[in-house]
Each structure stands twice: as structure tokens, then as C-alpha cells.
Amino acid sequence: MLEALGFIETPSVSFTSDAPRPHPVKKTQLVSTSGTKAHTVEELWNTTELETDSLVDWKPAELERRLNKRIRWPFVVIWGVILGVLAYAGYWAWGTQQTGSDLVVVAVQDAARDLGDTLEPMAEAVLALTATGDPIAESILTTSGQTDDASRALFSVAAELPQTQSSTRSIASEAATHALEASKGLTSAAAYVGAVAPVLTPPPLITDPESIDLATAATDFGSWRSRFETMLSSLPDGVMTPVTQNLTAIGNRLEGIQTAYLDGLREDDALAAAAALDDLSAELSAAWDLLEAETEVARQAVVSQIEAAQDALVSLTG
């Protein structure tokens, strides 16, 4: 492996010593001439040939010289520098990632605070949502637009959070979703009320046959009916559905009410003409009551969404 990386010039070679290998010691047959142990040991010592171990005089100088000759030290230095650079680059990349993640978290917290700042004014604007027939309050349009923008900004920055911050991203998305639903609910309800309420006022039609001619009466009733039907056709789906269904039923009866009104005038029957308009007024009054009830439902739904968004934001901003 060292040869492949360029550290060593030539393949390694097994070295063997030229010194003679130790060979078995020649054993000499000893014949005891004495019965004493001391005499036996002395003869054993004097008759035994000792061989010098061939490794006693070995020195590492030769191996060191050969190894120094075979190692390419410049390659060792180059590879050391390369490995050092790679290690530093890895550490730098890790540190940069951590720093970037921290910056995104701070950005999410800032966006969450910005969104929270728009929810209080929005909660106050909800009070302006009433079935009065007044034009849409400017406060509703302003606060809803600000909340919508802040919610989308939080969505955008939360999407940049790393996978390790998935919990924070989920909470941010939850808060932004509730805020967007609140904004949408408020503007939709306000637009619905603003479109419907003005038409629910009974038309000031004349019931005395001597005070109005038939053509003028037909034109006046037809003008109001046209406004009603134009409003009905423009109502969106999914907003105050019970009111829309009720208004549709009224629209289906307008033809009969208009006919009864004009017949009373034609026959000089003021009571019949008035009765027709009374029926219309009763229908519109019931529709108004239903509109007020549904407006309150819509207002409470918006308040609930605002509170849910605020609860989620507490987890992000502390």
C-alpha cells in the first residue's frame, strides 16, 4: 500500500542475515570417573563447546539505511498537507452549516414576532365585522393584508430550516397556517356581508295605485330585483352557506311577489299591493337575522384562528 501511495520507491524486500544459523551443540559422551557431583559438573563444563549467537552482533543500521533510501519523504509531506487541508475543509463546512442553521432560526423568530405584531390589530378589527350593511371597514382590509404578508414571510423562512429543526419548522407552519386562515376568514366574511346587507333592505315601493303608474312601478321593482339577482350570482361558495341558500330561495319567489304587487296596482287594490311587499319584507328580514347569526359564527371562527396562531407563536418566540 505504501508503494501505491508513492511513499516508497521500491517494493519491500525480505532481508536475511548472512551470519551462520546456530547449529545444534555437539554433545560429548561423558563418563563419570568420580562419584562426586562436583567432579561431574566440572567435566561437563570443560567438555561442552559453546556457539556464539549470530544475532548478538546484529545492528539496525543496515535496515535503517535501506528504509531511508526507499521512502519518498516529499510525497509523505504532500499527503500530510492534503489530509490536513481536507480535515480543515470538513471542519469549516460543518461550522458553516451550524452557523447558517443558527441564522435561519433567528430569522424564523424575527418573522414570528412580525406576524404576532399583526394579530392584535386584527383581533380588534374583527369587532368591525357586523351585519350592518356598512362598507368594509378600512381596518379590516389593512390588518388582513398585513397578516397575510407576515404569514407568507414566516412560511418562506421556515422552509429554509434544516431537517434537524423539523419541529420548529412544523410549529412555524402551524402558526402561519392559522394566521392565513384568520385573514382569509375575516376578509371573506367582510366581503360577503358588504355585498349582501345593502340588498336586504326592502325597496321603498309605492302601494297606492293613484300615486304611481303601472310602468313606473314595474321599473322600480325590476331595478331592485336586478340588484338582488346580481348580488346572488356573485356570492362565493363556502362562505356563509346557510345565508346563500336562504337568499336563493328568496330569489326563486321574487317573480311571484313582483306579479302580486303589480296585479294589486293594476286592480287598484292597494291592500293587495302592500301585502305583496309585506311578504317580501318578511323574507328579507328573516334573511337579515340569518346573516347576523352567520356573521357572528364567522367572527368567532376568525378569533379562534387568531388565538391558535398566537399560541403557536409563543413556542417560537418564547
KASUL-V969197 format. One record per residue. N is the residue number from 0. RES is the residue in one small letter. PHI is phi in whole degrees, 0 to 359 (999 if undefined). PSI is psi in degrees with one decimal (none if undefined). Layout:
BEGIN
N | RES | PHI | PSI
N | RES | PHI | PSI
END
This chain:
BEGIN
0 | m | 999 | -38.7
1 | l | 297 | -35.4
2 | e | 294 | -38.1
3 | a | 294 | -35.3
4 | l | 279 | -7.2
5 | g | 89 | 9.0
6 | f | 287 | -29.9
7 | i | 235 | 138.6
8 | e | 284 | -44.2
9 | t | 236 | 153.1
10 | p | 300 | 153.8
11 | s | 292 | 145.4
12 | v | 235 | 136.7
13 | s | 283 | 129.2
14 | f | 258 | 140.3
15 | t | 235 | 148.5
16 | s | 282 | 138.8
17 | d | 280 | -7.9
18 | a | 292 | 147.0
19 | p | 295 | 141.8
20 | r | 292 | 148.0
21 | p | 300 | 138.8
22 | h | 240 | 157.1
23 | p | 305 | 141.9
24 | v | 287 | 132.7
25 | k | 288 | 124.1
26 | k | 268 | 134.7
27 | t | 252 | 129.7
28 | q | 294 | 121.7
29 | l | 257 | 139.5
30 | v | 238 | 119.2
31 | s | 290 | 125.9
32 | t | 254 | -0.5
33 | s | 221 | 152.2
34 | g | 273 | -4.2
35 | t | 271 | 148.8
36 | k | 289 | -34.6
37 | a | 297 | -42.1
38 | h | 294 | -35.6
39 | t | 294 | -44.7
40 | v | 297 | -41.0
41 | e | 296 | -42.8
42 | e | 295 | -38.5
43 | l | 298 | -41.1
44 | w | 294 | -42.4
45 | n | 285 | -23.5
46 | t | 258 | 1.1
47 | t | 264 | 127.7
48 | e | 270 | 127.6
49 | l | 261 | 134.9
50 | e | 255 | 134.9
51 | t | 285 | 129.5
52 | d | 295 | 129.5
53 | s | 292 | -17.0
54 | l | 267 | -2.5
55 | v | 295 | -38.7
56 | d | 266 | 7.3
57 | w | 288 | 137.8
58 | k | 232 | 147.7
59 | p | 282 | 5.0
60 | a | 300 | -42.1
61 | e | 295 | -45.4
62 | l | 295 | -40.6
63 | e | 297 | -41.5
64 | r | 296 | -43.5
65 | r | 294 | -42.0
66 | l | 295 | -42.0
67 | n | 297 | -33.6
68 | k | 290 | -32.2
69 | r | 272 | -23.4
70 | i | 278 | 130.9
71 | r | 268 | 93.3
72 | w | 298 | -34.6
73 | p | 300 | -38.1
74 | f | 293 | -36.3
75 | v | 298 | -43.9
76 | v | 295 | -44.3
77 | i | 299 | -47.7
78 | w | 296 | -34.7
79 | g | 297 | -42.2
80 | v | 296 | -43.5
81 | i | 299 | -47.3
82 | l | 297 | -36.9
83 | g | 295 | -42.1
84 | v | 296 | -43.3
85 | l | 298 | -41.8
86 | a | 296 | -42.6
87 | y | 294 | -40.5
88 | a | 297 | -41.1
89 | g | 297 | -42.9
90 | y | 295 | -40.9
91 | w | 296 | -42.1
92 | a | 296 | -41.3
93 | w | 297 | -44.7
94 | g | 296 | -39.1
95 | t | 295 | -40.7
96 | q | 297 | -42.7
97 | q | 296 | -41.9
98 | t | 295 | -43.1
99 | g | 298 | -40.7
100 | s | 297 | -41.6
101 | d | 296 | -38.9
102 | l | 295 | -39.1
103 | v | 295 | -41.5
104 | v | 300 | -43.4
105 | v | 297 | -40.7
106 | a | 296 | -38.3
107 | v | 296 | -43.1
108 | q | 297 | -40.6
109 | d | 295 | -43.6
110 | a | 295 | -35.5
111 | a | 294 | -40.3
112 | r | 295 | -40.4
113 | d | 299 | -41.8
114 | l | 294 | -41.8
115 | g | 299 | -33.8
116 | d | 293 | -22.3
117 | t | 270 | -15.7
118 | l | 282 | -34.1
119 | e | 297 | -49.6
120 | p | 299 | -32.9
121 | m | 293 | -39.5
122 | a | 298 | -36.0
123 | e | 289 | -35.3
124 | a | 292 | -25.0
125 | v | 299 | -30.1
126 | l | 297 | -23.3
127 | a | 281 | -6.5
128 | l | 276 | 94.5
129 | t | 223 | 156.0
130 | a | 275 | 64.5
131 | t | 258 | -15.4
132 | g | 86 | -1.0
133 | d | 290 | 156.3
134 | p | 301 | 156.3
135 | i | 302 | 127.4
136 | a | 298 | 140.2
137 | e | 298 | -32.9
138 | s | 297 | -34.1
139 | i | 293 | -45.8
140 | l | 294 | -41.5
141 | t | 293 | -52.0
142 | t | 293 | -36.0
143 | s | 295 | -40.5
144 | g | 295 | -40.8
145 | q | 294 | -41.5
146 | t | 295 | -40.0
147 | d | 299 | -46.3
148 | d | 296 | -43.7
149 | a | 293 | -35.0
150 | s | 294 | -43.8
151 | r | 292 | -33.8
152 | a | 295 | -40.3
153 | l | 293 | -41.1
154 | f | 304 | -46.6
155 | s | 296 | -47.5
156 | v | 286 | -31.9
157 | a | 293 | -28.6
158 | a | 293 | -18.1
159 | e | 273 | -5.2
160 | l | 294 | 142.0
161 | p | 289 | 170.7
162 | q | 298 | -29.4
163 | t | 293 | -17.0
164 | q | 252 | 32.2
165 | s | 297 | -33.5
166 | s | 294 | -44.1
167 | t | 296 | -41.6
168 | r | 298 | -39.4
169 | s | 295 | -43.1
170 | i | 294 | -41.7
171 | a | 297 | -42.7
172 | s | 296 | -38.9
173 | e | 297 | -46.0
174 | a | 297 | -45.1
175 | a | 295 | -37.7
176 | t | 296 | -46.9
177 | h | 298 | -40.9
178 | a | 295 | -41.3
179 | l | 296 | -40.0
180 | e | 296 | -37.9
181 | a | 296 | -45.3
182 | s | 298 | -45.5
183 | k | 296 | -43.7
184 | g | 296 | -39.4
185 | l | 292 | -49.4
186 | t | 293 | -37.6
187 | s | 294 | -44.5
188 | a | 295 | -41.9
189 | a | 296 | -42.2
190 | a | 294 | -37.6
191 | y | 295 | -49.1
192 | v | 298 | -41.6
193 | g | 297 | -29.0
194 | a | 277 | -37.1
195 | v | 274 | -45.3
196 | a | 305 | -44.5
197 | p | 299 | -28.3
198 | v | 276 | -14.6
199 | l | 279 | -5.4
200 | t | 282 | 125.6
201 | p | 301 | 139.9
202 | p | 291 | 140.2
203 | p | 281 | 71.9
204 | l | 269 | 149.4
205 | i | 271 | 136.1
206 | t | 251 | -6.8
207 | d | 274 | 116.0
208 | p | 300 | -26.0
209 | e | 279 | -12.6
210 | s | 260 | -5.5
211 | i | 206 | 142.2
212 | d | 275 | 162.5
213 | l | 296 | -39.5
214 | a | 295 | -42.5
215 | t | 294 | -40.8
216 | a | 298 | -41.9
217 | a | 296 | -39.5
218 | t | 294 | -42.7
219 | d | 296 | -46.2
220 | f | 294 | -40.8
221 | g | 296 | -35.9
222 | s | 295 | -45.8
223 | w | 295 | -41.6
224 | r | 298 | -38.6
225 | s | 297 | -42.3
226 | r | 298 | -41.6
227 | f | 298 | -48.0
228 | e | 292 | -33.4
229 | t | 295 | -43.1
230 | m | 299 | -45.5
231 | l | 298 | -39.9
232 | s | 288 | -18.1
233 | s | 265 | -5.2
234 | l | 291 | 135.9
235 | p | 282 | 157.0
236 | d | 282 | 147.3
237 | g | 84 | 2.3
238 | v | 243 | 119.6
239 | m | 45 | 55.8
240 | t | 304 | -41.7
241 | p | 302 | -38.1
242 | v | 294 | -44.6
243 | t | 300 | -41.4
244 | q | 295 | -40.2
245 | n | 294 | -42.2
246 | l | 294 | -34.2
247 | t | 296 | -40.4
248 | a | 296 | -40.4
249 | i | 297 | -43.3
250 | g | 301 | -34.3
251 | n | 289 | -21.3
252 | r | 263 | -4.3
253 | l | 296 | -36.0
254 | e | 301 | -44.7
255 | g | 291 | -39.2
256 | i | 295 | -41.3
257 | q | 295 | -41.3
258 | t | 297 | -44.6
259 | a | 297 | -38.8
260 | y | 295 | -48.3
261 | l | 291 | -35.1
262 | d | 296 | -39.0
263 | g | 296 | -42.2
264 | l | 294 | -40.6
265 | r | 296 | -34.8
266 | e | 266 | 11.0
267 | d | 56 | 35.4
268 | d | 249 | 90.7
269 | a | 296 | -34.0
270 | l | 294 | -40.6
271 | a | 294 | -41.3
272 | a | 296 | -41.8
273 | a | 293 | -37.5
274 | a | 297 | -38.8
275 | a | 297 | -43.1
276 | l | 289 | -30.5
277 | d | 295 | -40.1
278 | d | 300 | -42.5
279 | l | 296 | -43.3
280 | s | 298 | -38.8
281 | a | 295 | -41.7
282 | e | 298 | -44.2
283 | l | 290 | -34.6
284 | s | 295 | -41.5
285 | a | 295 | -38.7
286 | a | 295 | -36.4
287 | w | 295 | -43.7
288 | d | 299 | -42.3
289 | l | 295 | -37.4
290 | l | 296 | -42.4
291 | e | 298 | -42.2
292 | a | 296 | -43.8
293 | e | 289 | -29.4
294 | t | 294 | -39.9
295 | e | 295 | -39.4
296 | v | 298 | -44.8
297 | a | 296 | -39.4
298 | r | 296 | -43.6
299 | q | 295 | -34.7
300 | a | 295 | -39.6
301 | v | 294 | -43.2
302 | v | 299 | -41.0
303 | s | 297 | -40.7
304 | q | 294 | -39.1
305 | i | 296 | -45.6
306 | e | 296 | -39.3
307 | a | 296 | -40.3
308 | a | 296 | -42.4
309 | q | 296 | -39.4
310 | d | 298 | -42.2
311 | a | 292 | -36.0
312 | l | 292 | -28.1
313 | v | 300 | -36.5
314 | s | 292 | -24.6
315 | l | 269 | -36.7
316 | t | 258 | -10.2
317 | g | 80 | none
END
